[in-house]
C-alpha cells in the first residue's frame, strides 16, 4: 500500500511539473480549462445577483452592457427595461426594511450607470425623431434623480460626540 501511494505521489508531481514546464514554454493557450466553483460572479453579493445570467452581475448590468440602438420602439423599450431593472434592485434592497450602507453604495453606482445609459437613449430617440418617447425617458431620469435625493435625505448619519472627534483628530492628525 505504501508503494502504491508513493507511485501515485510521484506521478502527480511529474504531471504537475510537466504542466508547469509546458505552460512556461508554450503559454496557456493549450492548457486544460477549469471552472472555479463559487468564485467571481457566481457568488457575488450584489443586489440582483444571478438575475443577469452567468456573465453579468444582475439584469440591470446585462441591459446596460448589451444595449444597442435599434428602432424607436425597441430603443424606448430598452429605456423602460433599464428603469424597471434599477428599481427592482431598489425593491430587493428594501426587502429587510432597511437599505444598508453597502446597498446604498451599490445603488448609487448603478444609478450613475443607468442615468448615463438613459441619457444616451434619450439623445438617440431625438435623432430617431421620437421626441415624445425621448421626453418619457427624461421623466424616468427625473424620477431616478428624485429617488436618489430622497435616499440622501433619509440617510442616517452616525452622531459622534465632540470629545470623540477631538480624540480622533489627535490620533489621526
LUMKE-967889 format. One record per residue (C-alpha): residue in one letter; x, y, z. Coordinates in steps of 0.05 Angstrom, whole numbers, plus 5000, padded with zeros to 4 digits. Example, Ala and Ser with C-alpha at 12.3 -4.5 7.8 and 13.67 -1.06 7.14 Angstrom:
BEGIN
A524649105156
S527349795143
END
This chain:
BEGIN
X500050005000
X505750485017
X508850314950
X502450484912
X501851144950
X509051314933
X507851164859
X501551594858
X505252164891
X511052124842
X506152104783
X502452724809
X508953114818
X511152914748
X504453124718
X504553794754
X511853924736
X510453734663
X504654224660
X508854774692
X514354684640
X509354654584
X505855284606
X512455644613
X514755444543
X508155474505
X503855954546
X496955764570
X493255744503
X493354984503
X492354884577
X486854494609
X480854954623
X477754924691
X472055274726
X472755524797
X466255374831
X463855914879
X468156474852
X467257144819
X460257284793
X457356624816
X457556844888
X457457594884
X453657934938
X450858494895
X443558624892
X440058214839
X445857714837
X444657174785
X438757524751
X443157734692
X445957054676
X452956794686
X456557364651
X453157954686
X452358184758
X444758254750
X439358424699
X441059164701
X448359024686
X446258584627
X441459104599
X446459664604
X452259254576
X448458954518
X444459574497
X444559754424
X440560294389
X435259984345
X428660274322
X424560784361
X420360274399
X425959784414
X430460344439
X424860634482
X423359934510
X430659864529
X430060504569
X423860244605
X427359584619
X433459934648
X429060374692
X425059774717
X431259354730
X434259914771
X428059974814
X427959214821
X434759284854
X431859824899
X426059364917
X430858804934
X434959274978
X428659465016
X426358745030
X429158755100
X426159445113
X432959795112
X437759995057
X444559885089
X451060245072
X453559725022
X446859714987
X446660474985
X453560504953
X451759974902
X445160324885
X448760984875
X453960654830
X448560324788
X444560974788
X450361324752
X450960754701
X443460744689
X442761504683
X448561534634
X445260994590
X438361324595
X441361984574
X444561634514
X437861324497
X434261984503
X439062304454
X438461714407
X430861774408
X431462504388
X435862304329
X430661774311
X425362324310
X421762044371
X421562674414
X415462434454
X419061794474
X425262184490
X421162624537
X418561994572
X425761754582
X427562444611
X421762354660
X424761694682
X431362034693
X427862564736
X424462014775
X431061674789
X434062344810
X428362434859
X429561744887
X437061884898
X435262544930
X430462204978
X435561664992
X440562215012
X435362575055
X433561935092
X440761725103
X442161685177
X448961935196
X452561695257
X452962215312
X459862295341
X460762655406
X465263265405
X470362945453
X471062345407
X472262795347
X477963125386
X481062455404
X480562225331
X483962855307
X489662755358
X490662035336
X489962135260
X492762835257
END
